[in-house]
């Protein structure tokens, strides 16, 4: 019996080694059958002691655990036998063979796939079939790269976790700081380095792990490792770790301070004119990661440096590039730098808007959707400060943006709408000019029915409303009515978002005040009065919704058909109750509305 041999207190060391060799041989011959016998014989319960840091058997025992854990039915028994804590403890070993076998064991125990297993290193002489494909969650390398596949088949650790609780348990055992320290100590050992990188890439998927990563010197270690890599495949492997970690704002700043940006810029300079597939892959990954680092407020502001930062200036030079990837990254970087008024004002003053317009002009016909989307995103953000709006309008931003009205791509449509809405905010002349453009209004009413794209549908309605609210023009009102926009504004008044409800009610109120005669038929057809009655009766309606609903009721009383509809729904009872509303403005308007209804009834 294996169990008796292993448990024998007086077994000689070579006898113990022999028993372990027998187990490995049996596993090689028929892994599933041998694993089942090991489980049923209770051998797993003995492994915890044999995995002690000073145990000479630790490497072979870890190897056996790695082999049995290839079988899904063996993973829970391994955890139940208490093997995780001693395995994690072995990661502190100085013996590189112990570290490799321990990495395999932990990786297979935590692996959640019925098809693939983590094979033994070649030195173990165990026959294992290589899978055809494996994908990390953050796959940044090109599909044709074999390096990731090779390393995943070598001594991968923590490939996939079956449950968050197991992942959290490993993190609570101190796996992250242990592996970071391991990376620093063994940075010259490719096998151990790759084991750590794969572990980092997958552990980083759990949000709670990022906090622990941020408390280590992981940023410094990864940047040092990245800087000394020469081979494309090895750089890609570091990239695969940097991407998920860089989603954390604290780590973003640490990476910036560790000099990652300068390294990324070097990659861009070296690969921008390259024609090899690996050059294009590195260029994309480096520039994408640059944009990701700018998503953090602190890291972004550190690189902006009041608009004088060398990194900021380098990124601006990407926009007029002939390389689409750099154009995209440059536009996205500007959009990310444009996240506060100070930055936006500075960038508009220094001529960035014209660079973006030139870029968009180049893509009206070329039709690169990602570049169009990025450039429009940047313009939208730049248009938010009030002082920028008139300057951007005078540069012809609205005219260039309108050239993309024919686009059938929802992401472009969405940003186009947002950019125009930002531009006309408080800009009456621009709002009137756009609002009397029948082509634009017809396109907006069309997009208002884009039920498959809620963002486009919502932005279209908001822009329709904004054209009326900011122009206060009778001509705009007529263009919107004739373009079929009324029903979309009435529908917008029933939105789940208070801000959209309010914008719709204000626009409808202006429509009634400026041209009730023309709007009357559409108000009837869309059952506006019934919608208003529901909004006022609903206790969940916000105070501003109740207030503007009553303003609108008063505005439509000049229409006989609408007046009759109001009388038919007994609005007086609903409005009378609102005189006691806790919001004083609502209560006062309720009194005025009650008087108006009483007089006209």
C-alpha positions as CSV (number, residue, x, y, z in Angstrom):
1,X,0.0,0.0,0.0
2,X,1.3,3.4,-1.0
3,X,-0.2,4.9,2.0
4,X,1.6,2.5,4.4
5,X,4.9,3.1,2.7
6,X,4.6,6.9,2.7
7,X,3.4,7.0,6.3
8,X,6.1,4.6,7.7
9,X,8.0,6.6,10.2
10,X,11.2,4.6,9.7
11,X,11.1,4.5,5.9
12,X,14.5,5.4,4.5
13,X,14.9,8.5,2.3
14,X,15.6,6.5,-0.8
15,X,12.6,4.2,-0.1
16,X,10.4,7.3,0.1
17,X,11.9,8.6,-3.1
18,X,11.3,5.2,-4.7
19,X,7.6,5.3,-3.7
20,X,7.2,8.8,-5.2
21,X,8.9,7.6,-8.4
22,X,6.4,4.8,-8.5
23,X,3.6,7.2,-8.2
24,X,4.9,9.4,-11.0
25,X,5.4,6.3,-13.2
26,X,1.9,5.2,-12.6
27,X,0.6,8.7,-13.4
28,X,2.5,8.7,-16.6
29,X,1.0,5.4,-17.6
30,X,-2.6,6.2,-16.8
31,X,-3.1,9.5,-15.1
32,X,-6.8,9.3,-14.4
33,X,-6.7,5.8,-13.0
34,X,-3.7,6.4,-10.9
35,X,-5.1,9.7,-9.5
36,X,-8.3,7.9,-8.5
37,X,-6.3,5.3,-6.6
38,X,-4.2,8.0,-4.9
39,X,-7.4,9.7,-3.8
40,X,-9.2,6.6,-2.6
41,X,-6.1,5.4,-0.7
42,X,-5.9,8.6,1.3
43,X,-2.4,9.5,0.0
44,X,-3.3,13.2,-0.5
45,X,-3.7,13.6,3.2
46,X,0.0,12.7,3.7
47,X,1.3,15.2,1.2
48,X,0.9,18.3,3.3
49,X,3.7,17.2,5.7
50,X,5.9,16.1,2.8
51,X,5.6,19.6,1.2
52,X,7.3,21.1,4.2
53,X,10.0,23.7,3.2
54,X,12.9,21.5,4.4
55,X,11.5,18.2,3.0
56,X,13.8,16.7,0.4
57,X,10.7,15.2,-1.2
58,X,9.0,18.5,-1.8
59,X,9.8,18.8,-5.5
60,X,8.5,15.3,-6.4
61,X,5.5,15.7,-4.2
62,X,4.7,19.0,-5.8
63,X,5.2,17.3,-9.2
64,X,2.7,14.5,-8.2
65,X,0.2,17.1,-7.0
66,X,0.5,18.9,-10.4
67,X,-0.1,15.6,-12.2
68,X,-3.1,14.5,-10.3
69,X,-4.6,18.0,-10.4
70,X,-4.8,17.7,-14.2
71,X,-8.0,15.8,-13.5
72,X,-10.9,18.0,-12.6
73,X,-12.2,15.4,-10.1
74,X,-8.9,15.7,-8.1
75,X,-8.9,19.5,-7.6
76,X,-11.4,19.7,-4.7
77,X,-9.7,16.7,-2.9
78,X,-6.4,18.5,-3.2
79,X,-7.9,21.6,-1.6
80,X,-9.7,19.5,1.0
81,X,-6.4,17.8,1.9
82,X,-5.0,21.2,2.9
83,X,-2.4,21.3,0.1
84,X,-2.8,25.0,-0.8
85,X,-1.1,26.5,2.3
86,X,2.1,24.4,2.1
87,X,2.3,24.9,-1.6
88,X,2.0,28.7,-1.2
89,X,4.7,28.5,1.6
90,X,7.0,26.7,-0.9
91,X,6.9,29.7,-3.1
92,X,9.4,31.2,-0.6
93,X,11.9,28.5,-1.4
94,X,15.3,29.3,-2.9
95,X,15.4,26.1,-4.8
96,X,14.4,26.8,-8.4
97,X,13.2,23.3,-9.1
98,X,10.9,23.4,-6.1
99,X,9.5,26.8,-7.3
100,X,8.8,25.4,-10.8
101,X,7.0,22.3,-9.5
102,X,5.1,24.3,-6.9
103,X,4.0,26.7,-9.6
104,X,2.7,23.8,-11.7
105,X,0.9,22.3,-8.8
106,X,-0.9,25.5,-7.8
107,X,-1.7,26.3,-11.4
108,X,-3.4,22.9,-12.0
109,X,-5.3,22.9,-8.8
110,X,-6.7,26.3,-9.7
111,X,-7.2,25.6,-13.3
112,X,-10.8,25.7,-14.5
113,X,-11.0,23.9,-17.8
114,X,-11.9,20.3,-18.9
115,X,-9.9,20.5,-22.0
116,X,-6.5,21.9,-21.1
117,X,-4.0,21.0,-18.4
118,X,-0.7,22.5,-17.3
119,X,2.0,20.0,-18.4
120,X,5.2,19.3,-16.7
121,X,8.4,21.0,-17.7
122,X,10.5,19.0,-20.2
123,X,12.9,17.9,-17.4
124,X,10.1,15.7,-15.9
125,X,10.0,13.5,-19.0
126,X,6.3,13.1,-18.8
127,X,4.3,12.8,-22.0
128,X,1.7,15.5,-22.3
129,X,-0.1,16.5,-25.4
130,X,0.0,20.3,-26.3
131,X,-3.3,22.1,-26.7
132,X,-3.9,23.9,-30.0
133,X,-4.8,27.2,-28.5
134,X,-4.9,29.0,-25.1
135,X,-6.0,32.5,-24.5
136,X,-5.2,34.7,-21.6
137,X,-7.9,37.0,-20.5
138,X,-5.9,40.0,-21.7
139,X,-4.6,38.7,-24.9
140,X,-2.4,41.5,-26.3
141,X,-0.2,39.5,-28.6
142,X,-1.0,38.7,-32.2
143,X,-3.0,35.5,-32.8
144,X,-0.1,34.0,-34.7
145,X,2.3,34.3,-31.7
146,X,3.4,30.9,-30.4
147,X,5.3,32.3,-27.4
148,X,2.2,32.6,-25.2
149,X,1.1,29.1,-26.1
150,X,4.5,27.6,-25.4
151,X,4.7,29.3,-22.0
152,X,1.2,28.4,-21.0
153,X,2.2,24.8,-21.8
154,X,5.4,25.0,-19.8
155,X,4.9,25.7,-16.1
156,X,1.9,28.0,-16.0
157,X,0.5,29.0,-12.6
158,X,-3.0,30.2,-11.7
159,X,-4.3,30.0,-15.3
160,X,-8.0,30.2,-14.4
161,X,-9.8,30.1,-11.1
162,X,-12.9,28.1,-10.7
163,X,-14.3,30.4,-8.0
164,X,-13.6,33.9,-6.7
165,X,-13.4,32.4,-3.2
166,X,-10.5,30.2,-4.1
167,X,-8.7,33.1,-5.8
168,X,-9.4,35.3,-2.8
169,X,-8.1,32.6,-0.5
170,X,-4.8,32.4,-2.4
171,X,-4.5,36.2,-2.3
172,X,-5.2,36.1,1.5
173,X,-2.3,33.6,1.9
174,X,0.1,36.2,0.6
175,X,0.7,34.9,-2.9
176,X,1.0,38.3,-4.5
177,X,3.8,39.8,-2.5
178,X,5.5,36.4,-2.5
179,X,5.4,36.3,-6.3
180,X,6.5,39.9,-6.7
181,X,9.5,39.2,-4.4
182,X,10.2,36.0,-6.4
183,X,10.2,38.1,-9.6
184,X,12.8,40.5,-8.2
185,X,15.1,37.7,-7.0
186,X,14.9,35.5,-10.1
187,X,14.6,38.1,-12.8
188,X,17.5,36.4,-14.6
189,X,15.7,33.1,-14.7
190,X,13.4,33.0,-17.8
191,X,11.4,30.1,-16.6
192,X,10.6,31.5,-13.2
193,X,10.0,35.0,-14.6
194,X,7.5,33.6,-17.0
195,X,5.7,31.7,-14.3
196,X,5.4,34.9,-12.3
197,X,4.1,36.9,-15.2
198,X,1.4,34.4,-16.1
199,X,0.3,34.3,-12.4
200,X,0.2,38.1,-12.3
201,X,-1.8,38.4,-15.4
202,X,-4.6,36.2,-14.0
203,X,-4.5,37.2,-10.4
204,X,-5.0,40.8,-11.5
205,X,-8.4,39.9,-12.9
206,X,-9.8,40.0,-9.4
207,X,-10.5,43.6,-8.4
208,X,-9.5,43.0,-4.7
209,X,-6.0,41.8,-5.9
210,X,-5.1,45.2,-7.3
211,X,-5.0,46.8,-3.9
212,X,-2.5,44.2,-2.8
213,X,-0.5,44.6,-6.0
214,X,-0.4,48.4,-5.4
215,X,1.2,47.8,-2.0
216,X,4.1,46.0,-3.6
217,X,6.9,47.2,-5.9
218,X,5.3,45.4,-8.8
219,X,5.4,48.5,-11.1
220,X,9.1,49.0,-10.6
221,X,9.8,45.3,-11.2
222,X,7.7,45.1,-14.3
223,X,9.2,48.2,-15.8
224,X,12.7,47.0,-15.2
225,X,11.9,43.6,-16.7
226,X,10.3,45.3,-19.7
227,X,13.2,47.6,-20.3
228,X,15.7,44.7,-20.6
229,X,13.6,42.6,-23.0
230,X,14.8,42.4,-26.6
231,X,12.6,39.7,-28.0
232,X,9.1,40.6,-29.2
233,X,7.5,37.7,-27.6
234,X,8.9,38.4,-24.2
235,X,7.8,42.1,-24.4
236,X,4.3,40.9,-25.3
237,X,4.2,38.7,-22.2
238,X,5.1,41.7,-20.0
239,X,2.4,43.7,-21.8
240,X,-0.1,41.0,-20.9
241,X,0.5,41.7,-17.3
242,X,0.7,45.4,-17.5
243,X,-2.7,45.8,-19.1
244,X,-4.9,44.4,-16.3
245,X,-2.7,45.9,-13.6
246,X,-2.9,49.4,-15.3
247,X,-6.6,49.4,-14.8
248,X,-6.0,50.4,-11.2
249,X,-5.4,54.2,-10.8
250,X,-2.8,53.8,-8.1
251,X,-0.8,51.3,-10.2
252,X,-1.2,53.6,-13.2
253,X,0.7,56.4,-11.3
254,X,3.3,53.9,-10.0
255,X,4.0,52.8,-13.6
256,X,4.3,56.4,-14.8
257,X,6.7,57.1,-11.9
258,X,8.7,54.0,-12.7
259,X,9.4,55.2,-16.2
260,X,7.0,53.0,-18.2
261,X,5.9,55.9,-20.5
262,X,9.4,56.6,-21.7
263,X,9.9,52.9,-22.5
264,X,6.6,52.8,-24.4
265,X,7.5,55.9,-26.4
266,X,10.8,54.2,-27.4
267,X,8.8,51.2,-28.6
268,X,6.6,53.5,-30.7
269,X,9.6,55.3,-32.2
270,X,11.2,52.0,-33.1
271,X,8.1,50.3,-34.6
272,X,6.2,53.1,-36.2
273,X,7.7,52.5,-39.7
274,X,8.0,48.8,-39.3
275,X,6.3,46.5,-41.7
276,X,6.7,43.2,-39.8
277,X,3.6,41.9,-38.1
278,X,5.4,41.9,-34.7
279,X,6.3,45.6,-35.2
280,X,2.7,46.5,-35.8
281,X,1.6,44.4,-32.8
282,X,4.1,46.1,-30.5
283,X,3.1,49.6,-31.8
284,X,-0.5,48.9,-31.1
285,X,0.1,47.4,-27.6
286,X,2.4,50.2,-26.6
287,X,0.2,53.0,-27.8
288,X,-2.9,51.4,-26.3
289,X,-1.2,51.1,-23.0
290,X,-0.2,54.7,-23.1
291,X,-3.8,55.7,-23.5
292,X,-4.8,53.4,-20.6
293,X,-2.3,55.1,-18.3
294,X,-4.0,58.4,-19.1
295,X,-7.3,57.2,-17.7
296,X,-6.1,57.8,-14.2
297,X,-6.6,61.4,-13.0
298,X,-3.2,61.7,-11.2
299,X,-1.2,59.9,-13.9
300,X,-2.8,61.9,-16.6
301,X,-2.2,65.3,-14.9
302,X,1.4,64.2,-14.1
303,X,2.0,63.6,-17.8
304,X,0.2,66.8,-18.9
305,X,2.4,69.1,-16.8
306,X,0.4,72.2,-17.5
307,X,0.4,71.4,-21.3
308,X,4.2,71.6,-21.4
309,X,5.0,68.0,-20.6
310,X,7.3,66.2,-23.2
311,X,5.0,63.2,-23.1
312,X,2.0,65.4,-23.9
313,X,3.8,67.0,-26.8
314,X,4.9,63.7,-28.2
315,X,1.4,62.3,-28.1
316,X,0.1,65.4,-30.0
317,X,2.6,64.6,-32.8
318,X,0.8,61.3,-33.3
319,X,-2.4,63.0,-34.5
320,X,-1.1,64.1,-38.0
321,X,0.7,60.8,-38.4
322,X,0.0,58.7,-41.5
323,X,-0.2,55.6,-39.2
324,X,-3.8,54.9,-38.3
325,X,-2.9,53.3,-35.0
326,X,-1.0,56.4,-33.9
327,X,-3.8,58.7,-35.1
328,X,-6.2,56.7,-33.0
329,X,-4.0,56.7,-29.9
330,X,-3.2,60.4,-30.3
331,X,-6.9,61.3,-30.5
332,X,-7.8,59.1,-27.5
333,X,-4.9,60.6,-25.5
334,X,-6.3,64.1,-26.2
335,X,-9.7,63.0,-25.1
336,X,-8.2,61.7,-21.9
337,X,-6.2,64.8,-21.3
338,X,-9.4,66.8,-21.8
339,X,-11.0,65.8,-18.6
340,X,-11.0,69.1,-16.7
341,X,-11.7,72.7,-17.7
342,X,-8.1,73.9,-17.3
343,X,-6.6,71.3,-19.6
344,X,-9.4,71.8,-22.2
345,X,-9.0,75.5,-22.3
346,X,-5.2,75.2,-22.7
347,X,-5.5,72.7,-25.5
348,X,-8.1,74.8,-27.4
349,X,-5.8,77.9,-27.1
350,X,-2.8,76.0,-28.4
351,X,-4.5,74.9,-31.6
352,X,-5.3,71.2,-31.0
353,X,-8.9,71.6,-32.4
354,X,-7.5,72.2,-35.9
355,X,-5.4,69.1,-35.7
356,X,-8.4,67.1,-34.8
357,X,-10.5,68.7,-37.6
358,X,-7.7,67.9,-40.1
359,X,-7.7,64.3,-38.9
360,X,-11.5,64.0,-39.3
361,X,-11.4,65.5,-42.8
362,X,-8.9,62.8,-43.7
363,X,-11.3,60.1,-42.5
364,X,-14.5,61.3,-44.0
365,X,-13.9,59.2,-47.1
366,X,-11.4,56.7,-45.6
367,X,-14.0,55.8,-43.1
368,X,-11.7,54.5,-40.3
369,X,-14.5,54.2,-37.6
370,X,-12.1,53.9,-34.6
371,X,-10.3,57.1,-35.6
372,X,-13.6,58.9,-36.3
373,X,-14.9,57.9,-32.9
374,X,-11.7,58.9,-31.0
375,X,-11.5,62.3,-32.7
376,X,-15.1,63.1,-32.0
377,X,-14.6,62.0,-28.4
378,X,-11.8,64.5,-28.0
379,X,-13.8,67.3,-29.6
380,X,-16.8,66.5,-27.3
381,X,-14.7,66.8,-24.2
382,X,-12.9,69.9,-25.4
383,X,-16.4,71.6,-26.0
384,X,-17.5,71.2,-22.4
385,X,-16.0,74.5,-21.0
386,X,-18.2,77.4,-21.8
387,X,-15.3,79.6,-23.0
388,X,-14.3,76.9,-25.6
389,X,-17.7,76.7,-27.4
390,X,-17.7,79.9,-29.4
391,X,-14.0,79.4,-30.3
392,X,-14.6,75.9,-31.6
393,X,-17.7,76.9,-33.5
394,X,-15.8,79.7,-35.2
395,X,-13.2,77.1,-36.3
396,X,-16.0,75.2,-38.1
397,X,-16.2,72.2,-35.8
398,X,-20.0,71.8,-36.3
399,X,-19.6,71.8,-40.1
400,X,-16.9,69.1,-40.0
401,X,-18.9,67.0,-37.6
402,X,-22.0,67.2,-39.8
403,X,-20.1,65.5,-42.6
404,X,-20.4,62.3,-40.6
405,X,-24.2,62.3,-40.5
406,X,-24.4,59.6,-43.2
407,X,-22.4,57.2,-40.9
408,X,-24.2,54.0,-40.1
409,X,-21.8,53.2,-37.2
410,X,-23.5,53.6,-33.8
411,X,-20.3,54.5,-31.9
412,X,-19.6,57.4,-34.4
413,X,-23.3,58.4,-34.3
414,X,-23.2,58.6,-30.5
415,X,-20.1,60.8,-30.3
416,X,-21.3,63.0,-33.2
417,X,-24.5,63.7,-31.3
418,X,-22.7,64.3,-28.0
419,X,-20.3,66.7,-29.7
420,X,-23.0,68.8,-31.3
421,X,-25.0,68.9,-28.0
422,X,-22.0,70.2,-26.1
423,X,-21.2,72.8,-28.8
424,X,-24.7,74.4,-28.8
425,X,-25.1,74.5,-25.0
426,X,-25.8,78.2,-24.3
427,X,-25.0,79.1,-28.0
428,X,-28.3,80.4,-29.3
429,X,-27.1,81.2,-32.8
430,X,-25.4,77.8,-33.4
431,X,-28.5,76.0,-32.0
432,X,-30.7,77.9,-34.4
433,X,-28.5,77.3,-37.3
434,X,-28.4,73.5,-36.6
435,X,-32.0,73.4,-35.6
436,X,-33.2,74.7,-38.9
437,X,-31.2,72.2,-40.8
438,X,-33.8,69.7,-42.0
439,X,-31.3,67.1,-43.0
440,X,-29.9,67.0,-39.4
441,X,-33.4,67.0,-37.8
442,X,-34.6,64.2,-40.1
443,X,-31.5,62.2,-39.2
444,X,-32.2,62.8,-35.5
445,X,-35.7,61.6,-35.7
446,X,-34.5,58.5,-37.5
447,X,-31.9,57.8,-34.8
448,X,-34.6,58.4,-32.1
449,X,-36.0,55.1,-33.2
450,X,-32.7,53.1,-33.0
451,X,-34.0,50.7,-30.4
452,X,-31.0,48.5,-30.8
453,X,-28.7,51.3,-29.7
454,X,-30.1,53.0,-26.6
455,X,-27.2,55.4,-26.4
456,X,-27.8,56.7,-29.9
457,X,-31.5,56.9,-29.3
458,X,-31.1,58.8,-26.0
459,X,-28.6,61.3,-27.4
460,X,-30.7,62.0,-30.5
461,X,-33.7,62.9,-28.3
462,X,-31.5,65.1,-26.1
463,X,-30.1,66.9,-29.1
464,X,-33.6,67.5,-30.4
465,X,-34.5,69.0,-27.1
466,X,-31.3,71.0,-26.9
467,X,-31.8,72.6,-30.3
468,X,-35.2,74.0,-29.0
469,X,-34.1,74.9,-25.5
470,X,-30.9,76.8,-26.5
471,X,-32.3,78.5,-29.6
472,X,-35.8,79.4,-28.3
473,X,-36.5,79.9,-32.0
474,X,-39.9,79.5,-33.7
475,X,-38.2,78.4,-36.9
476,X,-36.4,75.6,-35.0
477,X,-39.7,74.5,-33.4
478,X,-41.3,74.4,-36.8
479,X,-38.4,72.4,-38.3
480,X,-38.6,69.8,-35.4
481,X,-42.4,69.5,-35.7
482,X,-42.3,69.1,-39.5
483,X,-39.5,66.6,-39.1
484,X,-41.6,64.4,-36.8
485,X,-39.7,65.2,-33.6
486,X,-42.7,65.8,-31.3
487,X,-43.4,62.1,-30.6
488,X,-39.8,61.5,-29.6
489,X,-39.8,64.4,-27.1
490,X,-43.0,63.2,-25.6
491,X,-41.5,59.7,-25.3
492,X,-38.4,61.3,-23.8
493,X,-40.6,62.8,-21.1
494,X,-41.3,59.3,-19.8
495,X,-37.6,58.4,-19.6
496,X,-36.3,56.7,-16.4
497,X,-33.7,59.5,-16.3
498,X,-34.9,62.7,-14.6
499,X,-32.5,64.9,-16.5
500,X,-33.9,63.6,-19.8
501,X,-37.5,64.0,-18.6
502,X,-36.8,67.5,-17.6
503,X,-35.1,68.5,-20.8
504,X,-38.0,67.1,-22.8
505,X,-40.7,68.9,-20.8
506,X,-38.8,72.3,-21.1
507,X,-38.5,71.8,-24.9
508,X,-42.2,70.8,-25.2
509,X,-43.1,73.9,-23.1
510,X,-41.2,76.2,-25.4
511,X,-42.8,74.4,-28.4
512,X,-46.2,75.1,-27.0
513,X,-45.4,78.7,-26.2
514,X,-43.8,79.5,-29.6
515,X,-46.1,77.6,-32.0
516,X,-49.0,75.8,-30.3
517,X,-51.1,75.9,-33.4
518,X,-48.6,73.9,-35.4
519,X,-47.8,71.5,-32.5
520,X,-51.4,70.9,-31.5
521,X,-52.1,67.9,-33.8
522,X,-48.9,66.2,-32.8
523,X,-49.6,66.8,-29.1
524,X,-52.9,65.2,-29.5
525,X,-51.6,62.2,-31.5
526,X,-48.8,61.5,-28.9
527,X,-51.4,61.7,-26.0
528,X,-49.3,64.4,-24.3
529,X,-52.0,65.3,-21.9
530,X,-52.3,61.7,-20.6
531,X,-48.5,61.6,-20.2
532,X,-48.6,64.8,-18.1
533,X,-51.4,63.5,-16.0
534,X,-49.4,60.4,-15.2
535,X,-46.3,62.4,-14.3
536,X,-48.2,64.6,-11.9
537,X,-50.1,61.7,-10.3
538,X,-46.9,59.6,-9.8
539,X,-45.5,60.2,-6.3
540,X,-42.1,59.1,-7.6
541,X,-41.9,62.0,-10.0
542,X,-39.1,64.5,-9.1
543,X,-40.1,68.0,-8.0
544,X,-38.7,69.6,-11.2
545,X,-40.8,67.1,-13.3
546,X,-44.0,68.1,-11.5
547,X,-43.2,71.7,-11.8
548,X,-42.4,71.7,-15.6
549,X,-45.4,69.4,-16.2
550,X,-47.7,72.0,-14.7
551,X,-46.0,74.8,-16.7
552,X,-46.7,72.8,-19.9
553,X,-50.3,72.2,-18.9
554,X,-50.8,75.9,-18.6
555,X,-49.1,76.4,-22.0
556,X,-51.4,74.0,-23.9
557,X,-54.6,75.4,-22.5
558,X,-54.8,77.8,-25.4
559,X,-55.7,74.8,-27.7
560,X,-59.3,73.8,-27.5
561,X,-58.8,70.1,-28.2
562,X,-56.0,69.9,-25.6
563,X,-58.0,72.0,-23.2
564,X,-60.9,69.5,-23.5
565,X,-58.5,66.6,-22.9
566,X,-57.2,68.3,-19.7
567,X,-60.8,68.8,-18.4
568,X,-61.6,65.1,-19.2
569,X,-58.9,63.8,-16.9
570,X,-59.8,65.8,-13.8
571,X,-56.5,67.6,-13.5
572,X,-57.9,69.9,-10.8
573,X,-57.9,67.1,-8.3
574,X,-54.3,66.1,-9.0
575,X,-53.0,69.7,-9.0
576,X,-54.9,70.6,-5.8
577,X,-53.0,67.9,-3.9
578,X,-49.7,69.3,-5.0
579,X,-50.5,72.6,-3.2
580,X,-49.3,70.8,-0.1
581,X,-46.1,69.5,-1.7
582,X,-43.0,69.7,0.5
583,X,-41.2,71.6,-2.3
584,X,-42.2,75.2,-2.1
585,X,-41.7,75.9,-5.8
586,X,-43.9,73.0,-6.8
587,X,-46.6,74.1,-4.2
588,X,-46.6,77.6,-5.6
589,X,-46.9,76.5,-9.2
590,X,-49.7,74.1,-8.2
591,X,-51.7,77.1,-6.8
592,X,-51.1,79.1,-10.0
593,X,-52.0,76.1,-12.2
594,X,-55.2,75.4,-10.1
595,X,-56.3,79.0,-10.6
596,X,-55.7,78.7,-14.4
597,X,-57.6,75.5,-14.7
598,X,-60.5,76.8,-12.6
599,X,-60.8,80.0,-14.6
600,X,-60.7,78.1,-17.9
601,X,-63.1,75.4,-16.8
